[in-house]
Amino acid sequence: MAKHREVAYSTAGGNDYVAHEQTYETFIKLVKLGSAAVATILALLAIFLT
């Protein structure tokens, strides 16, 4: 087996960690917003359709 002394991503050129972190933060915000929207819709359906 090959010996891996360093993590390949930390030494690879061209990695844009700032853009990666911004994309991840945006994804998390959208997941939270989408979950809240679904919960709100379900609550409104439960209130008005029962």
VEXPAKE-359279 format. One record per residue: residue in one letter; x, y, z of N, C-alpha, C, O, CB in turn; residue number from 1. Coordinates in pm, 1 decimal, always signed. Each point is the difference from the previous one (the first is absolute). Last residue first. Glycine has a CB too. Layout:
VEXPAKE-359279
REC A X Y Z X Y Z X Y Z X Y Z X Y Z NUM
...
end
This chain:
VEXPAKE-359279
REC T -5855.0 +2008.5 +849.6 -59.1 -96.8 +94.9 -122.9 +54.6 +63.6 -62.2 -67.5 +82.0 +284.1 -25.5 -38.0 50
REC L +78.7 +321.9 -359.2 -65.6 -112.3 -67.2 -55.2 -104.4 +96.0 -44.1 -106.8 -42.6 +195.6 +145.6 -147.2 49
REC F +92.7 +375.3 +316.6 -112.0 +37.2 -86.5 -71.5 -117.4 -66.7 -111.3 +17.2 -49.7 +231.4 +192.3 +11.2 48
REC I +262.5 -263.7 +347.0 -97.5 +94.1 +60.5 -122.6 +16.2 -88.5 -113.0 -9.4 +48.0 +300.9 +131.5 +64.5 47
REC A +176.2 -386.8 -262.4 -62.6 -64.4 +115.8 -106.7 +89.9 +61.7 -103.4 -48.1 +46.3 +316.1 -77.5 -2.8 46
REC L +48.4 +297.0 -395.6 -89.4 -106.0 -49.4 -73.1 -66.4 +114.7 -119.2 -28.8 -10.2 +271.0 -9.9 -184.0 45
REC L +177.3 +352.1 +306.1 -117.9 +65.6 -58.3 -98.7 -101.9 -57.4 -121.1 +17.9 +12.2 +262.7 +182.3 -64.5 44
REC A +266.5 -362.4 +217.0 -78.7 +54.2 +110.8 -126.6 +67.4 -53.3 -108.4 -18.1 +55.5 +319.1 +51.3 +80.6 43
REC L +101.1 -188.9 -451.0 -66.9 -112.0 +67.7 -87.6 +48.7 +114.3 -110.4 -50.8 +19.4 +301.2 -97.7 -80.9 42
REC I +73.8 +467.6 -160.3 -106.0 -49.9 -88.2 -75.3 -115.0 +65.2 -122.8 -5.5 -7.2 +256.8 +75.4 -192.6 41
REC T +241.0 +95.1 +426.4 -108.3 +98.6 -1.0 -115.7 -46.7 -86.3 -115.9 +11.6 +39.7 +282.6 +170.1 -3.3 40
REC A +224.8 -441.5 -33.1 -67.8 -9.2 +130.3 -117.1 +97.0 +6.8 -105.6 -34.2 +53.3 +321.6 -34.2 +54.7 39
REC V +59.1 +90.8 -487.3 -77.4 -124.9 -0.2 -76.7 -15.3 +130.2 -116.8 -39.1 -1.3 +285.7 -67.0 -150.5 38
REC A +124.9 +469.4 +120.7 -112.0 +17.5 -91.9 -89.0 -124.7 -2.6 -122.6 +10.7 +2.0 +263.3 +145.3 -140.7 37
REC A +260.0 -169.9 +386.4 -98.0 +87.2 +65.6 -122.7 +20.0 -88.6 -112.5 +2.6 +49.7 +298.6 +113.6 +73.1 36
REC S +173.0 -353.1 -303.9 -62.4 -78.2 +106.9 -106.1 +81.6 +72.4 -107.1 -51.0 +32.6 +319.0 -79.5 -5.5 35
REC G +48.2 +347.8 -354.2 -90.9 -96.9 -60.5 -72.2 -84.7 +103.5 -118.5 -29.6 -15.0 +266.3 +24.8 -182.9 34
REC L +186.3 +303.3 +344.0 -113.6 +73.9 -51.8 -103.1 -94.6 -61.8 -120.1 +16.0 +22.0 +269.5 +181.5 -63.2 33
REC K +256.1 -384.4 +185.9 -78.0 +48.4 +115.2 -125.3 +72.7 -46.0 -108.3 -21.6 +54.3 +318.9 +42.0 +79.9 32
REC V +90.7 -153.8 -464.8 -61.2 -119.1 +60.8 -86.8 +41.1 +118.6 -111.2 -50.3 +16.1 +307.1 -92.3 -89.2 31
REC L +59.5 +477.2 -133.3 -112.7 -39.6 -84.4 -70.2 -124.3 +54.2 -122.1 -11.4 -10.3 +239.9 +110.3 -186.5 30
REC K +272.3 +52.7 +415.8 -107.3 +98.5 +16.0 -122.3 -39.6 -81.4 -113.0 +11.2 +47.7 +283.5 +168.1 -8.3 29
REC I +218.1 -439.0 -92.0 -59.8 -22.1 +131.6 -115.8 +97.3 +23.9 -103.9 -39.8 +52.6 +326.0 -42.3 +34.1 28
REC F +29.2 +137.9 -481.2 -75.6 -124.9 -4.1 -70.6 -24.8 +132.5 -117.8 -35.9 +1.7 +280.7 -56.8 -167.6 27
REC T +133.3 +454.5 +141.3 -121.5 +27.5 -75.6 -88.7 -123.4 -7.2 -122.0 +10.3 +13.2 +245.0 +161.4 -146.5 26
REC E +299.1 -221.9 +328.8 -85.4 +82.2 +86.4 -131.8 +32.8 -70.3 -105.8 -3.1 +62.9 +310.5 +100.5 +47.6 25
REC Y +121.2 -323.9 -361.4 -53.6 -86.6 +104.8 -94.2 +77.5 +91.4 -107.1 -49.4 +35.1 +315.2 -90.2 -44.8 24
REC T +25.0 +379.8 -319.2 -99.1 -87.8 -62.2 -65.6 -89.6 +103.5 -121.4 -20.1 -3.0 +251.6 +24.8 -210.1 23
REC Q +224.9 +264.3 +352.8 -116.1 +82.9 -31.1 -110.9 -84.3 -62.2 -117.5 +17.8 +32.2 +267.6 +181.2 -64.6 22
REC E +263.8 -408.1 +116.7 -69.3 +29.8 +125.6 -123.7 +85.0 -24.2 -102.0 -21.1 +65.6 +319.7 +7.4 +56.0 21
REC H +58.2 -78.8 -492.5 -59.3 -123.4 +50.9 -80.4 +27.0 +126.3 -113.1 -46.8 +12.7 +302.1 -84.8 -111.3 20
REC A +65.1 +480.6 -82.0 -119.1 -25.5 -81.7 -71.1 -126.3 +47.2 -122.9 -5.0 +1.7 +232.0 +118.5 -197.9 19
REC V +295.8 -18.3 +404.1 -95.4 +106.7 +32.5 -129.4 -21.1 -77.7 -108.6 +10.3 +57.0 +298.2 +150.5 -10.9 18
REC Y +181.4 -444.8 -130.8 -73.0 -33.7 +121.2 -102.0 +106.2 +38.0 -104.7 -32.4 +55.9 +302.8 -94.5 +19.7 17
REC D +59.4 -41.0 -516.8 -56.0 +126.9 +44.2 -88.6 -26.9 +121.1 -121.4 -16.0 -12.7 +129.5 +112.8 -223.0 16
REC N +425.3 -341.6 -60.7 -115.6 -15.9 +87.1 -44.7 +136.4 +50.2 +81.8 +81.0 +43.5 -4.7 -311.3 +24.7 15
REC G +314.9 +135.3 -355.3 -126.7 +38.6 -60.1 -122.0 -20.6 +87.1 -111.7 +24.1 -45.7 +215.3 -77.4 -165.3 14
REC G +339.0 -254.6 +271.9 -12.0 +138.9 -41.8 -137.0 +27.7 -57.9 -64.1 -89.7 -54.8 +308.6 +96.7 +11.4 13
REC A -89.7 -375.9 +431.3 -37.7 +16.8 -139.9 -14.6 +147.7 -33.4 -53.5 +77.4 +79.4 -62.6 -300.2 -76.5 12
REC T +207.4 +29.3 +436.8 +116.7 +36.5 -79.3 -33.9 +23.5 -146.7 +85.0 +46.4 -76.0 +53.8 -177.2 +233.8 11
REC S -461.7 -2.1 +173.2 +67.7 +114.5 +60.1 +119.4 +45.3 -82.1 +43.7 +114.4 +12.6 -118.5 -193.5 +209.9 10
REC Y -186.5 -306.3 -340.4 -72.6 +123.7 -23.3 +70.4 +121.2 +58.3 -15.6 +111.0 -51.0 -192.6 -242.6 +50.0 9
REC A +376.1 -318.6 +62.8 +16.4 +47.8 -137.9 -68.3 +134.5 -22.2 +51.3 +83.1 -75.1 -38.7 -320.1 -1.0 8
REC V +207.4 +62.6 +536.6 -131.6 -4.4 -62.0 +11.1 +64.6 -136.7 +51.6 +111.1 -12.4 -170.2 -104.2 +236.9 7
REC E +541.2 -253.8 -1.2 -71.5 +126.3 -1.4 -136.4 -20.4 -64.9 -17.8 -87.0 -85.2 +235.2 +216.0 +75.5 6
REC R +66.0 -495.9 +67.1 +50.1 +81.0 +109.9 -72.4 +133.2 +9.9 -7.2 +59.3 +107.7 +227.7 -169.3 -133.6 5
REC H -286.9 -403.8 -179.2 -52.4 +135.3 -15.2 +43.3 +81.7 +120.4 -56.0 -13.3 +108.9 -142.8 -68.6 -244.0 4
REC K +351.3 -391.8 -141.7 +3.5 +73.0 +127.1 -44.0 +143.3 -25.8 +58.5 +71.0 -81.7 +128.3 -218.3 +171.9 3
REC A -320.7 -323.4 -361.8 +73.1 +126.9 -2.5 -6.1 +64.6 +137.5 -100.6 -8.2 +70.4 +48.9 +39.2 -315.8 2
REC M +32.9 -568.6 +166.9 -83.2 +117.9 +0.0 +87.5 +124.0 +0.0 +112.2 -0.9 +50.6 -294.3 -123.1 +69.7 1
end
